[in-house]
Amino acid sequence: MAYLNLFWPEGTVLPRMLPLDIFHMETGGCTGCALELRSLSRALVEGHSDIRFVSTPRQAGLLLVTGSLTVEMAPVVELAWQAMPGTRLLAAVGDCAVDGGVFTPSYAVLGGVDGRARASLLLPGCPPSPAEILDALIRWRMQGEDELSA
């Protein structure tokens, strides 16, 4: 059973946020980041969070990419992006998704997603822990809501 922490380390109460529906794509690499995201998604489901992982891009507002972008996966990422309704956001999690990580550009690897598209959220790490990913998502959402209300 997952336990929901009601306070951040600074002692402030977690903010009430609009729901965030995330579609995750692993585009190539060691899948370390994908495993960390799987742990996070289980904790979010058990904690009844407003952040959810969805099964199709048609339900998502955020496309979260892990792994280096390979030549074979680039068209698949583009199709998922085009299938997303309304306002679409892109997040790159892990060193490979941000800048290619240990996978240098070659005939099969294009590098990181950040070099090809404008990402709203970049979270380096190899791999970042579930807590780091959740913290980045919450802080990013708070920053976005502050900009919307201003």
WOGI-V911764 format. One record per backbone hydrogen bond with DSSP energy under -1.0 kcal/mol. NH is the residue of the N-H (numbers start at 0). CO is the residue of the C=O. Records with the same first field share a line. If there is no record, write none. Layout:
NH: CO ; CO
//
This chain:
7: 11
10: 7
13: 5
19: 49
21: 51
22: 61
24: 63
26: 65
34: 30
35: 31
36: 32
37: 33
38: 34
39: 35
40: 36
41: 37
42: 38
43: 39
44: 40
45: 41
46: 42
48: 43
51: 19
53: 21
58: 55
59: 56
60: 20
61: 20
62: 88
63: 22
64: 90
65: 24
67: 27
68: 110
70: 107
73: 69
76: 72
77: 73
78: 74
79: 75
80: 76
81: 77
82: 78
88: 60
90: 62
91: 120
92: 64
93: 122
94: 124
97: 93
98: 94
99: 95
102: 99
105: 108
109: 68
112: 96
113: 96
115: 112
116: 112
119: 89
120: 89
122: 91
132: 128
133: 129
134: 130
135: 131
136: 132
137: 133
138: 134
139: 135
140: 136
141: 137
142: 138
143: 139
144: 140
145: 141
146: 142
147: 143
148: 144
149: 145
//
